[in-house]
Amino acid sequence: PPTSPGLSSAGGRAPPPMSASAIGSPPTPRGRAPSVSATNQPSAAAASSSSATGPAAWLVLDGDLDTAWIESMNSVLDDSKLLCLDNGDRLKFPETMHLLFEVADLSQASPATVSRCGMVYVDDNDLPWTAIVEKWSRTKLADLGVQACTRDFIMSLFTEFMPKGLLWLKQNQAAVMISGGDKNVVESCCYLFTATMKADNVKFTEDPKDGVVLPPDDSYWKERNEMTRMLFAYCFAWSVGANVDQAAQDAFDAWQRDLMEAVPFPSHGTVFDVFLDFGAKKFMSWETRLTEFVFDSSKPFFDILVPTVDTVRYAQIAKTLVAYNRPLLFTGHTGVGKSVIMNEMLTANKRDMGLVVIVFQFSAQTSSPRTQELIESKLKSKRKNLLGAPPDMNVVLFIDDLNMPALEQFGASPPVELLRQMMGNGGFYARKVAGFWKTVQDVTVVSACGPPEGGRNPVTARLTRMFHTMQIPILSEDSMKKIFVSILGGFFHEKKFHADVRELAKNMITGSVEIFQQICKDLRPRPATPHYTFNLRDIAKVCQGLMQVVPRVCNNTQAAARLWIHENMRCFYDRLTSTEDRTYFTETLMMDTIKRMFPGNWTHQDVFEGSPIVWGDFL
């Protein structure tokens, strides 16, 4: 019978070529061709057709289907196996050449294409998560010197707790901003476990000599059991519970404490507020790692990072994973500090960790050719077909705003697909030479992105499954005040403002935070005012505006109060469009805050109905 190409559709990867033989194809070949990007598939196919002689050969097309090129492949899928190109050329494929498509779905496949292919659906349940843990136990754990009895005990912890964790995550799916699937959560827990072991040089109790078998609860294993349970609980929290919002994390804290009663979590704080100190053999608060903030006027405003519990813990976990070459993705709303935390961590540790840091900022206009050109220009060419890092170093590729590139006509994002190919297959094809594969080595991709809204697009799960994903929560009121008071107070102190003005720094920030929270609550986006979207960057702009002043023109509390009024009007009031909203802002929000935060007698008529308050460096 005529051979039939295989078309596999699933959320995960397709089966190896052997699975296609069940639908009438020849025996499986010895090797497998690398995936071919949609931008050069016809030319790559042409290059392959001339060399596909002898044993059966498979051309694997891994990626989203695109009707712009898949329709031209229909003649190849027929018995004639004839490829008709747009320039009039016709290429005859030998009988030994076969095609295998690996796709996430068939939304762009026409009935003509579907009818010519054999279908193999790979269900998510075909690969149980236990297989991932078992492979990790036999390879990564064994490589770190963990012996058989301890590996079995760790496996028992996964078997006991991970199904319950995945069920909790499924019940709280609404709290997840960007998901990579259950397998990704399990894999993240595994990799964080071994990454932490490697970072802290953890060694577990050796197995008894002479083949003696002891039960897991024997006193010989007491110390091992305690440390293993604590390490597993720590990794469990930062994999299962790390990619949900703040409210869900609070619920997860109570749930995990009830689930793991044998783990000695501190009574104060949450499970996310502590780390495992292997020297003291107990959990310690992240606050013990906080350093004192020192204001530096030479640093750009939006690059200033004030140490808080959030910045310290996310930076430390990011450092641990990057040292283990594990891809990492920070998600969160605008202004929570995703990019600043990542940049600060990479800058502070690149020398000690031997890193070459490359930063790309994606935008709506980012294209796949431009992305590949930038990556190739930053990497060292070791051979004609090999790109990588300089000797004894690793490259960290930081992609900011990962989900900003615009989608093409058929729903795919070419720059994102290029990254997926580089991370999943270890390289990409040359743009100018058909079928020429370039291998990329020693590159770890880290990224940050906001929620898929407001110009940002959903990211395919075929890419997000490769990352350890963590959601940066929105700052609490206390954290906001601490950060901006530290910055503004440091500025007033360094520039030697009058003592009365320096003392107002805390009141200025407290007032702006209260106004921000109230305006977010009361003036929400409506059909007539869709631009009523406020985030933490609005408070940052108020603080940045206050820091444009010089001591000569702001030398008393009256001038400082008028400056504060001007900056809040500029950042909040100017966005309001209706008379009702503007009146509410000045009469209710501003006047109440001014009277509480600043000394003196203030009236609405004096502040808002007379001559406007104007500050600027252009007068």
Secondary structure as GFF3:
##gff-version 3
##sequence-region A 1 619
A	DSSP	beta_strand	6	9	.	.	.	ID=ss1
A	DSSP	three_ten_helix	17	23	.	.	.	ID=ss2
A	DSSP	alpha_helix	41	49	.	.	.	ID=ss3
A	DSSP	beta_strand	57	62	.	.	.	ID=ss4
A	DSSP	alpha_helix	67	70	.	.	.	ID=ss5
A	DSSP	three_ten_helix	71	73	.	.	.	ID=ss6
A	DSSP	alpha_helix	74	77	.	.	.	ID=ss7
A	DSSP	beta_strand	82	84	.	.	.	ID=ss8
A	DSSP	beta_strand	90	92	.	.	.	ID=ss9
A	DSSP	beta_strand	97	103	.	.	.	ID=ss10
A	DSSP	alpha_helix	111	115	.	.	.	ID=ss11
A	DSSP	beta_strand	118	121	.	.	.	ID=ss12
A	DSSP	three_ten_helix	124	126	.	.	.	ID=ss13
A	DSSP	alpha_helix	129	136	.	.	.	ID=ss14
A	DSSP	pi_helix	137	141	.	.	.	ID=ss15
A	DSSP	alpha_helix	142	143	.	.	.	ID=ss16
A	DSSP	alpha_helix	148	171	.	.	.	ID=ss17
A	DSSP	three_ten_helix	173	175	.	.	.	ID=ss18
A	DSSP	alpha_helix	182	200	.	.	.	ID=ss19
A	DSSP	three_ten_helix	209	211	.	.	.	ID=ss20
A	DSSP	three_ten_helix	219	221	.	.	.	ID=ss21
A	DSSP	alpha_helix	222	240	.	.	.	ID=ss22
A	DSSP	alpha_helix	246	259	.	.	.	ID=ss23
A	DSSP	beta_strand	274	277	.	.	.	ID=ss24
A	DSSP	beta_strand	282	285	.	.	.	ID=ss25
A	DSSP	three_ten_helix	286	289	.	.	.	ID=ss26
A	DSSP	three_ten_helix	301	303	.	.	.	ID=ss27
A	DSSP	alpha_helix	309	323	.	.	.	ID=ss28
A	DSSP	beta_strand	328	331	.	.	.	ID=ss29
A	DSSP	alpha_helix	338	353	.	.	.	ID=ss30
A	DSSP	beta_strand	355	361	.	.	.	ID=ss31
A	DSSP	alpha_helix	368	378	.	.	.	ID=ss32
A	DSSP	beta_strand	380	383	.	.	.	ID=ss33
A	DSSP	beta_strand	386	388	.	.	.	ID=ss34
A	DSSP	beta_strand	394	400	.	.	.	ID=ss35
A	DSSP	alpha_helix	414	425	.	.	.	ID=ss36
A	DSSP	beta_strand	427	429	.	.	.	ID=ss37
A	DSSP	beta_strand	437	440	.	.	.	ID=ss38
A	DSSP	beta_strand	443	449	.	.	.	ID=ss39
A	DSSP	alpha_helix	461	464	.	.	.	ID=ss40
A	DSSP	beta_strand	468	471	.	.	.	ID=ss41
A	DSSP	alpha_helix	477	494	.	.	.	ID=ss42
A	DSSP	alpha_helix	499	503	.	.	.	ID=ss43
A	DSSP	alpha_helix	505	522	.	.	.	ID=ss44
A	DSSP	alpha_helix	536	546	.	.	.	ID=ss45
A	DSSP	alpha_helix	557	571	.	.	.	ID=ss46
A	DSSP	three_ten_helix	573	575	.	.	.	ID=ss47
A	DSSP	alpha_helix	579	583	.	.	.	ID=ss48
A	DSSP	pi_helix	584	590	.	.	.	ID=ss49
A	DSSP	alpha_helix	591	597	.	.	.	ID=ss50
A	DSSP	alpha_helix	604	604	.	.	.	ID=ss51
A	DSSP	pi_helix	605	609	.	.	.	ID=ss52
###
